Amino acid sequence: MLNKLNLKSLSFLYVVLLLLLLTVINSCEPDEDLQFDPISSQPLDLNSIVQDSTYTDEELRALLTEEDSIKVLIAAGKIMDISGMTVAKDNPKKVYVHYMPWYQSKDYDGYWGQHWTMANQNPDLINSDGLREIASYYYPIIGPYSSIDPDLQEYHMIMMKLAGIDGVIFDWYGSKDVYDYQLIKQATESFMTRLVDLDLDFSIMYEDRVAQNSVDFGMFTSITEAAKSDFEYIQTNYLNKANYLSYDNRKLMFVFGPGSITEPAQWDEIFSVFPEAEKPHFVTLWAANQNVGANASGEFLWVAPDHLLAHQYYYDTYLNTDFVTVGSSYPGFESFYNQGGWGLQHDWQIFPNNGNTFVETLNYTHHEDADFIQLVTWNDFGEGTMIEPTEEFGFFNLQILQQYTGVSYTPDHLTTALDLYKARKLFAKNSEAQYYLDRSYQYIKQSRLDRAKKVIAAVYRRFS
């Protein structure tokens, strides 16, 4: 359901290749053209932001005066800000995104976390282009960040809504204080209020190998007991949330594998933590359901070396079963682990191919039959599968996603979300400016993007 792409800023060859690709994909229905206007590839420099000259000083002063009047009405209880953000989509297919909540940055946390550094990268080193040395072949357009930064969470979640994403699948490493797993858990939970405020569902992708790590650290005598403890934590702290992802009237959990707990009897014991009527759907990595036995409800597809052949095998195997089927879409795969000193874990790549990889996996024929789609991933920079805006691709992947989901938002609206993040950082210590930026956030939630953009412009004009 991708619309015909009008890629004005790309080379003629790229346009021809992409149009040829879209021609042969039967699931495409060309509608109105998408104007591709990538944002600047320059790194984010808060001290050199050019003010928007679209509006006159008089217009922006009047706008802030009006916002001051609204502030009085809010304080008096005469105006209430809404909770949630309703997004209309032409494509009814549910789209969820795999999310890594595992980053730390020196400016927010006081140190660079290992997922920016791996074993040999130093983000304190800045190259001639103004980019920090990070453990990735790609670079976030806002630079390396902290997962627990509220400004970062606002920015990521708004971008998701504007691209038509319905929810987040958190990569989750258990409840115990082993390695950086506690930080990942805390970061996951720090998103909860924002998810509710923007009407985003969430689910947990359990990494079962963490149970073995808990045993190795002497916390448990068996991996089964370690996993049971993690599942009890999930049951108590996540499954009871109103926005926890459900499918067919049951909560939905994922396991990345399983790779360590591979006996159905072990999983029978682990699932005993749930009352029979409350057992969630449990979706394994493809070709791994036999390790879980009767507890498996389905399998999800992932990035594989044979690329679309894996898609074909997956759908040929599971579409005619009662299993939950989860389609996979990704922009590419280019692991930095060997370059970053973590060892050669993958000796293969799937290159972005000027956006064609994301297009072809989104448009894969059988996606219409999958129960929903998992985007792989929002922000795994270490494996090069991220769709969040980067220096290399700008908003391109999110523009493609906007076409697939059929939202009414445009690339200019994505720019507004980025501008809000920039303003949050530039005026971080200015409470008055932050109030107006809070108002801009409220307008984005109401889909009043023009108003949100104008408020941000007024903040720059008044406080710069």
C-alpha positions in Angstrom: 0.0 0.0 0.0 2.9 2.3 -0.6 2.0 5.3 -2.7 4.1 6.3 -5.7 7.2 8.1 -4.3 8.2 11.3 -5.9 11.9 11.5 -4.8 12.9 14.9 -6.2 16.2 15.1 -4.3 17.5 11.7 -5.3 19.4 10.9 -8.4 17.6 9.9 -11.6 19.0 6.4 -11.3 17.6 6.0 -7.9 14.2 7.2 -9.0 14.1 4.8 -11.9 15.1 1.8 -9.7 12.6 2.7 -7.0 9.7 3.2 -9.5 10.6 -0.1 -11.1 10.4 -1.8 -7.8 7.1 -0.3 -6.9 5.7 -1.3 -10.3 6.3 -5.0 -9.7 5.0 -5.0 -6.2 1.3 -6.0 -6.4 0.3 -4.6 -3.0 1.1 -1.0 -4.0 -1.8 1.3 -4.9 -0.3 4.6 -6.1 -2.2 7.6 -4.7 -1.0 11.1 -4.2 2.8 11.8 -4.5 5.0 12.0 -1.4 7.3 15.0 -1.5 10.7 13.9 -0.3 12.6 16.8 1.2 15.3 15.3 3.4 16.5 17.4 6.4 20.0 18.7 6.6 22.7 16.1 7.0 24.6 18.4 9.3 24.9 17.3 13.0 22.7 18.9 15.5 24.2 22.2 16.7 21.9 23.9 19.1 24.0 27.1 19.0 23.6 27.6 15.3 19.8 27.0 14.8 18.4 29.4 12.3 15.2 31.1 13.3 12.1 30.5 11.2 11.5 33.7 9.2 8.0 32.6 8.0 6.3 34.6 10.7 6.5 38.3 11.6 7.5 39.4 15.1 4.0 40.8 15.6 2.4 37.5 14.7 4.6 35.6 17.2 4.1 38.1 20.0 0.4 37.9 19.5 0.6 34.1 19.6 2.4 34.0 22.9 0.0 36.5 24.4 -2.8 34.2 23.4 -0.9 31.3 25.0 -0.6 33.3 28.2 -4.4 33.7 28.2 -4.8 30.0 27.7 -2.5 29.4 30.7 -4.8 31.4 32.9 -7.8 29.4 31.7 -6.0 26.1 32.3 -5.1 27.2 35.8 -8.7 28.1 36.5 -9.8 24.7 35.3 -11.7 26.1 32.3 -9.6 24.3 29.7 -8.4 20.8 30.1 -5.6 19.3 28.0 -6.5 16.0 26.4 -4.8 12.7 27.1 -3.9 10.5 24.2 -3.3 11.1 20.5 -5.8 9.6 17.9 -4.3 8.9 14.5 -6.3 7.9 11.5 -4.7 5.4 9.2 -5.9 4.2 5.8 -4.1 0.8 6.3 -5.9 -1.2 9.0 -2.8 -3.4 9.6 -1.4 -3.0 13.1 2.3 -2.0 13.1 4.5 -2.4 16.2 8.2 -1.5 16.5 10.9 -3.3 18.3 12.7 -0.9 20.6 16.0 -0.9 22.5 15.9 1.0 25.8 19.6 0.4 26.5 21.4 3.7 25.8 23.2 6.1 28.2 24.9 9.4 27.3 27.4 11.4 29.1 25.4 14.6 29.1 22.4 12.9 30.8 23.7 9.9 32.7 27.3 11.0 33.3 28.9 8.4 31.1 28.7 6.7 27.7 26.9 3.4 27.8 28.3 0.3 26.2 25.9 0.3 23.3 27.4 3.5 22.1 31.0 2.4 22.9 31.1 -1.4 22.6 34.7 -2.4 23.4 36.7 0.3 21.5 34.7 3.3 20.5 34.9 6.7 22.2 32.0 9.1 21.7 34.2 11.9 23.3 36.1 11.9 20.0 34.5 14.1 17.4 35.4 13.9 13.7 35.8 16.7 11.2 32.0 16.5 10.4 31.1 17.1 14.0 30.0 13.5 14.6 31.0 11.5 17.7 32.7 8.1 17.5 30.0 5.6 18.2 29.6 1.9 17.8 27.6 2.0 14.6 27.9 2.5 10.9 25.0 4.9 11.2 24.4 8.0 13.3 21.2 9.3 15.0 20.3 12.7 13.7 20.1 14.0 17.3 23.4 12.4 18.2 23.9 9.6 20.8 21.3 9.9 23.5 20.1 8.5 26.8 17.0 6.2 26.8 15.7 7.7 30.1 15.9 11.3 28.8 12.2 12.5 28.9 13.0 14.8 25.9 14.2 11.8 23.9 11.2 9.8 24.9 8.9 12.6 23.8 10.7 12.9 20.5 10.7 9.1 19.7 7.1 8.5 20.7 5.8 11.5 18.7 7.8 10.4 15.6 6.2 6.9 16.0 2.7 8.4 16.1 3.3 10.6 13.1 4.5 7.5 11.2 1.4 5.5 12.0 3.0 3.1 14.5 0.6 1.5 17.0 2.9 0.4 19.8 6.3 -0.6 21.1 7.8 -4.1 21.7 10.6 -3.5 24.3 13.6 -5.7 24.2 13.7 -6.8 27.9 16.5 -8.5 29.8 14.8 -9.6 33.0 14.3 -8.1 36.4 17.6 -8.8 38.1 20.7 -6.6 38.7 23.0 -8.4 36.2 25.3 -6.5 33.8 23.1 -3.5 32.5 19.8 -5.4 32.8 18.5 -3.3 35.7 19.2 -0.2 33.7 17.2 -1.6 30.7 14.3 -2.5 33.0 14.3 0.9 34.6 14.5 2.6 31.2 11.6 0.5 29.9 9.4 1.5 32.9 10.3 5.2 32.5 8.4 5.2 29.2 5.1 4.1 30.7 3.5 7.5 31.3 4.5 8.8 27.8 3.1 5.6 26.1 -0.3 6.2 27.8 -0.3 9.9 27.0 0.2 9.2 23.3 -2.1 6.1 23.1 0.7 3.7 22.3 0.4 0.0 23.3 3.5 -1.9 24.5 4.7 -5.5 24.9 7.7 -7.3 26.3 10.2 -9.3 24.3 11.9 -11.5 26.9 15.6 -12.5 26.3 15.6 -16.0 27.9 19.4 -16.2 28.1 19.3 -13.8 31.0 17.9 -16.6 33.2 21.2 -18.4 32.7 23.1 -15.3 33.7 21.1 -15.0 36.9 22.1 -18.6 37.7 25.7 -17.8 36.9 25.6 -14.9 39.3 24.3 -17.2 42.1 20.9 -15.6 42.3 19.0 -18.9 41.5 19.9 -22.6 41.4 18.1 -23.2 38.1 17.2 -21.3 34.9 13.6 -22.3 35.3 13.4 -20.6 38.7 15.1 -17.5 37.3 12.7 -17.3 34.4 9.7 -17.8 36.7 10.9 -14.9 38.8 11.1 -12.7 35.7 7.6 -13.8 34.5 6.2 -13.0 37.9 7.6 -9.6 37.6 6.1 -9.2 34.1 2.8 -10.3 35.4 2.8 -7.9 38.3 4.2 -4.9 36.7 3.3 -5.0 33.0 0.5 -7.3 32.1 -1.8 -5.3 34.3 -1.4 -2.1 32.3 -4.4 -1.0 30.3 -2.2 -0.4 27.3 -0.4 -3.7 27.4 -0.7 -5.3 23.9 -3.5 -7.8 23.6 -4.4 -10.0 20.6 -7.6 -12.1 20.4 -8.5 -11.1 24.0 -5.2 -12.3 25.4 -2.1 -10.5 26.5 0.8 -11.0 24.1 4.4 -11.7 25.1 7.5 -12.5 22.9 10.7 -14.4 23.5 13.8 -13.8 21.5 14.4 -17.5 21.0 14.2 -19.4 23.2 17.9 -20.2 23.1 18.7 -21.1 26.7 15.5 -22.6 28.0 14.8 -25.2 25.4 12.6 -27.9 27.0 8.8 -27.7 26.9 8.6 -29.1 30.5 10.7 -26.1 31.7 8.3 -23.7 30.0 5.3 -25.6 31.5 6.8 -24.8 34.9 7.5 -21.2 34.0 4.0 -20.6 32.8 2.6 -22.0 36.0 2.9 -18.5 37.4 -0.2 -17.6 35.4 -3.7 -18.7 36.3 -5.0 -20.8 33.4 -7.4 -18.1 32.3 -4.7 -15.4 32.3 -2.0 -17.1 30.3 -0.8 -14.8 27.6 -0.1 -15.6 24.0 3.6 -16.5 23.8 5.3 -15.9 20.5 8.7 -17.3 19.8 11.3 -16.6 17.2 10.5 -18.4 14.0 11.4 -22.1 13.9 11.7 -22.2 17.7 8.2 -22.9 18.9 9.0 -26.6 19.5 11.2 -25.5 22.4 8.2 -24.1 24.2 5.7 -26.9 23.5 2.0 -26.2 24.0 2.8 -22.8 25.6 3.7 -21.4 22.1 0.9 -19.4 20.4 2.9 -18.3 17.4 6.2 -17.2 15.9 7.6 -14.0 14.7 9.8 -13.4 11.7 13.2 -11.7 12.0 16.1 -10.5 9.9 17.9 -13.5 8.3 20.9 -13.9 5.9 18.7 -15.3 3.1 16.4 -12.2 3.4 13.2 -12.6 1.4 13.6 -16.4 1.1 13.1 -16.5 4.9 9.9 -14.5 4.5 8.7 -17.0 1.9 9.5 -20.0 4.1 7.9 -18.4 7.2 4.6 -17.7 5.4 4.5 -21.0 3.6 4.9 -22.7 6.9 2.5 -20.8 9.2 -0.2 -19.0 7.3 -2.5 -22.1 7.2 -2.1 -22.8 11.0 -3.7 -21.4 14.1 -0.5 -19.7 15.0 -0.1 -16.0 15.6 1.9 -14.7 12.6 4.0 -11.6 12.9 5.4 -10.1 9.7 8.9 -8.5 9.7 10.0 -5.3 8.0 13.4 -3.8 8.2 15.6 -1.2 6.4 18.7 -3.4 6.4 21.2 -5.2 8.6 24.8 -4.2 9.2 26.3 -5.4 12.4 29.1 -3.3 14.1 29.9 -6.0 16.7 33.1 -7.1 15.1 34.3 -3.6 14.2 33.4 -2.6 17.8 35.5 -5.3 19.4 32.6 -7.6 20.5 33.6 -10.3 18.1 32.2 -11.6 14.8 28.6 -12.5 15.6 27.3 -12.0 12.0 29.3 -12.5 8.8 26.5 -11.2 6.6 24.8 -8.0 5.7 21.6 -6.7 4.1 22.3 -3.3 2.8 19.6 -0.5 2.7 19.9 -0.4 -1.1 18.7 3.3 -1.3 15.6 2.4 0.7 14.5 -0.5 -1.4 15.1 -3.1 1.3 12.5 -1.3 3.6 10.1 -0.9 0.7 10.3 -4.6 -0.4 9.9 -5.9 3.2 7.0 -3.6 3.9 5.3 -4.6 0.7 6.0 -8.3 1.0 3.0 -10.1 -0.6 1.9 -12.1 2.5 2.0 -9.2 4.9 -1.7 -8.8 4.3 -2.2 -12.2 5.8 0.0 -11.7 8.9 -1.8 -10.8 12.1 0.4 -7.7 12.5 3.8 -6.3 11.5 6.9 -5.9 13.7 9.3 -3.3 12.5 12.9 -4.4 13.1 13.9 -2.0 14.7 13.4 1.5 15.8 16.9 2.0 17.2 19.3 -0.9 17.2 22.3 1.1 15.9 24.7 -1.8 16.7 23.0 -4.0 14.1 22.1 -1.2 11.7 18.4 -2.0 11.6 17.1 1.4 12.9 14.4 3.4 11.2 14.6 6.4 13.5 16.0 9.5 11.7 19.7 9.3 11.0 22.3 11.5 9.4 22.5 9.0 6.5 18.8 8.7 5.7 17.1 11.7 7.3 13.4 11.0 7.5 13.3 8.7 4.5 12.4 5.5 6.3 9.6 7.2 8.2 8.3 8.8 5.1 8.1 5.3 3.5 6.3 4.1 6.7 3.9 7.1 6.5 2.9 5.9 3.0 2.4 2.3 4.1 0.3 3.1 7.2 -1.7 5.8 5.3 -1.5 8.6 7.8 -2.3 12.1 6.8 0.9 13.5 8.3 3.8 14.7 6.1 7.6 14.9 6.4 7.2 18.5 7.4 5.3 17.3 10.5 8.2 15.0 11.3 10.4 18.1 11.2 8.2 19.8 13.7 8.8 16.9 16.1 12.5 17.3 15.6 12.3 21.0 16.1 10.5 20.5 19.4 13.4 18.2 20.6 16.0 20.8 19.6 14.1 23.5 21.4 13.8 21.4 24.5 17.6 21.1 24.6 18.4 24.6 23.7 16.1 26.1 26.3 16.5 23.3 28.9 17.0 25.8 31.8 14.3 28.2 30.8 11.0 27.3 32.6 9.0 29.9 30.7 10.2 28.6 27.3 9.5 25.0 28.5 5.9 26.0 29.3 5.3 27.1 25.7 7.0 24.0 24.4 4.6 21.9 26.6 1.8 23.7 24.8 3.4 22.8 21.4 3.4 19.2 22.5 -0.3 19.4 23.4 -1.0 20.8 19.9 0.9 17.9 18.3 -1.3 15.5 20.3 -4.3 17.3 18.9 -2.9 17.0 15.3 -2.7 20.8 15.2 0.8 20.6 13.8 0.8 24.1 12.2 0.0 25.6 15.6 2.7 23.5 17.2 5.3 24.7 14.7 4.3 28.3 15.1 4.6 28.1 18.9 8.1 26.6 18.6 9.1 29.4 16.2 7.8 32.0 18.7 9.9 30.4 21.4 13.0 30.7 19.3 12.2 34.3 18.4 11.5 35.4 22.0 14.2 33.6 23.9 17.2 33.3 21.5 
